[in-house]
Amino acid sequence: MMTEMITRRIRQLHLIGLGLLAALLPFELKTPIVTLGPIVLTNVEGLLYAVIVLWIFGVLRARGVRWTPAHNAVLAWVIVQFAAAIFAPIERDAAIKFALRSAGGAALFFIAAEWIRSGRRAAWIMSAIAIGAVVSAVAGVLEIHFDAVQAALLIFKTQATLVGGQLRAGSTFQYANTAAMYWEAALPVLIAVGVWWSIGRGQRRWIAFAFAASLSVIEAIVLSASRAAVASAALTLGIMIVTDRVSRTRSGLARSGVISLITLGVLISVELIANPIFATRLRSENDDTWFRASLQPLHAELSASAGDLITETISVTNTSVWPWSASGVRPVHVSYHWIQPASRRVLILDGERTPLPHDLAPGETATVAAFVKIPPVTGTMLLQWDLVQEDVTWFSERGSAVAEVKVQVTPAQQNHVAVVAPMSGQLSNTSSPPRAELWRAGVKMWLNYPWLGVGPDNFRHTYGPYLGQAAFDDRITANSWYVELLATTGGVGLMTWLLIPVALIVIARRHWRMLAQSDRVLMIGLSTALLAFLLHGTVDYFMEFTPTYGLVWLIAGLLVGLLTGTHDVEFASTADRV
């Protein structure tokens, strides 16, 4: 009796720990809670490792783990990750650290597959996922409309995600694309678990509750302005509808999916009509093309006294894909930089601002009498004309051409000429290479290191030279899950990774008929959630973020545990009443 009570308490603790982690995945604070040398843990990572420790004690107590082909595939992939990190040609320590984080995420698969072995337990964890997704989605929607919410969310991220100066819904995630990926995977989980509760309780209102909650998630996906997320969410919902029809579960899942798909279409249409920038975003791979200008100064050479404030005429043409605002929160201004001719070093970065005479539509030209403050130095200097969208970016940093004027600075007549020390470095280039270029770099890496690649997470440290760039942004990934794997873990890593979905398909085919009817609803929801990751992963990479890699492994583990666990057939008999 005492042993049974202890076992029951341990199972409850397992469910509470895993449920808490599932609900808190979207809420990773940017400030670590533990920093010990190279060991840095966030609040979500700390909870994840606590659950891992609890699982390890359970494994030692039970003296084993239930094993499936999916377990073999995941273990093989973890081993390949470490091999690729150990033999990485560069940044080996960082690659090993990333492999350790990846192994921690993979452990979540083993934990969920071991602890969640019934439909009821799977439904509880899926409900926790849904709650976390809905709360973060609501925060994302509010972020768009309220500055106070935007400021409060900075405890989770370094900055908000902007496109063309307009805020994108990123909520508690580092980037809007990461948020969109999380929400689109959580959406089928939310719909499926709502249907499951409706079957179990014999009440349709649970489906209504799930749909009401899904509205916030769908709206957040649209406001994230992620083209891949919108397309992937629509395709995933369509596949869920077809799967439910073909499987003949008669659960209401297809009906909920149809309503959600229609809602997604309506919200996209409303946003296209009400927000022209949203439409531009859907047509553009990134917003670098939003910052393009042609600058034509009236004079190619000037002479001025040090310290003077003068005006110079410059013709500005909008060659971008969106209209520039001359006023408002983030207006576009004419400005300049002072450059030393010989070294090309920046002497003064921020020049005087001159507003545009009016909003400037694409293709439109305006003549501006711009203010110029001559630096307090003498000699030949370069006046580099540029545009700036305030609180967003300099146009030149996004690849737009500048216009240079040679200025002969003469001594001031009365004022003493000071010596101004140049700023270190030059204007940074924050433009993103097109996906096709990044993929080309990834293939080149793979050809140079075909077996184990350049090491986990090393694409961003390496791609520049492959594209002929001496200076490049090391935050940019391959923008494709598969290209990133190919470049960083080689052909062995990619093939090993692809074994995981193959193993899941094998398990699903083997155990589908043994599932209770209501549990098939959960299985369809979990499968389509994983499919969302696989589809979106063709054009994005998100496995460096704890919320997204945690959700991938948690959903995969839930799916295996549900398929291979004990199934409550008696509970399924209520399905026919709905």
Steps between C-alpha positions, in 0.01 A plus 500: 500500500780742594687418178192568289447833676862604440473397135181702462660807660802471272276482193312808617831681548604398149177637355524826695864557404449427133176699488666799662784485248254468209307808614811711566691421178404832334608705803879477504648805675796662325689537830646166618409373843833314536841608370798287602789557262399353164177361650210734438144391574176683433183438697364258237832317465520467878155342511590274207813370673307449825254281308794315341648427844162372618480276193850362557406398856193329356711313244740383772207389714331313215835376366411565140317702237226380267661503156364559150652562153452872564721473809773345284473782247509778762796341681689460171437865417632614842817293448554652155453849647781442749723342234448801273579734791814314606640499145383853415767692303415827680333618823527152649418601857189688388395206284532259793298737719227511236505119474446480876198731473367287214543186712304667780217563258515144368473374858155657505399252231606205717325650805167562327506159330557333838265700724208568266364161405125558494259730322400675822859584595577614146191722507613665823843586358347615172266722701802651673661567160177662382473723809858625461448565128175689555643721775805586289278559194279741695814682614612520137170651387507753785862582419392638163246737652650612832846648559488401867463132407783533249726642770399232753584220255863613484570278803482213251694646204761760417280697261172491313490371142441771242440484127524828316461675832176316580476275802453126445341281766787324676352486848729318745729360230831640376377544144160518332582204274576286805170602658312422179659156480399421857143620451442316173617172658290560812186574296417137400587390855249752636225395259556127555504517879183711496325228298638234736358675806169540318490125438593417858250738657233439243458876459552702183588812696858375534539527122360852523751586774784361290389698195471822702852443631631418153382841374774671697760256367387547139496879540850490651627292205361757257643795699842334505508573125683174434426383148620146569291475817181616326550254212607214727208556741251493213653187352519328839135573574406366157693177560339462844155535344572243229660257747200515731262440207701209364538338842125537564540588867172700491635709782436856385870556434447563129222748571718692746783497248277641226380783725860580601614498138219737399588725794863508391395599149269775625763650734761498224256676265418765760869563565574527127230765462567694820880484504692563174830418671370150573435446130849627418646264758329201339658594166851551640744238624638749754477873555839592351323606180290738712810716556609593149560856383670697225684808631618774263679794672512829310878539547773238462751714695464764769709737705389609846640625829539268796204513738264673255136399455408510132221374276553288190249397236453129438253310284351193670316227307309218669615184319364267768176301506313699762413868570714702740337702778627854544357519854355276767660251736784375275544754220760489221754784515783619276832487683869428444829365639846656498766262368880524497600449133821302550393253768125500420440519872194672637582834658140598584220245465187701582460811291230763522149379413292667232139389453355417161263767365219243483436125499684341209338217303706239310647660188436855623777763524538796735754781517624568852700793639689298758685635803871411525719564804865526390730307740752697709802368306685624194601327181322288244201305628224291341139597561306176460129560439265239643141453615390381842173368630505608860525222758525245216809518277725697271418420139868433422504227765235318296701520178369827355752709304636820655613818323838651584610860470862612544515789746802722556472614860680830563592641841228685687538874493448555873449167672780271599506181293478193719634156422226237475606140551347267239253236606623142496409297195254585228126494445386146558319303233187346649342397171404134472615297201210345308406146595632369169844645581497354852399161365779521242748568781361203694546265205858623456570428868360151457718439193806604701399294805265233359487256791458699823480860379654807664356425844164567670396869492811593301326603178453853634874524581604374157269604218657842428815383317291254296307803368811716459423712807780599734255654749163333562228468761573190711140483625372380163434128454449308177128585507422135437495219754626252241775718352617588852521131591679416176757777548559451874469122545565383144327232303514264798317750722226577248435134419493411870255782568269385220486155663301654788183590301534168315505314833198698620308405186587133552378511861180682400416242232565218743287634788227705332238225512561440870423861591169592658293723276549806719876440518513506122395862523803571719723306265382703200557825691853401606590371153385817323686711758822317411413539133480877554861496622613289204323722246608834646849357549560502125539881511589570865717368781393517865682225689728746680208629708389312812122550449499364146743210534332412829159489331630283215637235733206517740246445222704214351526332841128545568422340165716194569371464857138527381549244222690241702332546839182361653180614335172571677247334267212552743551876491480496119144370506377851578625619159181394325300736722670809361 
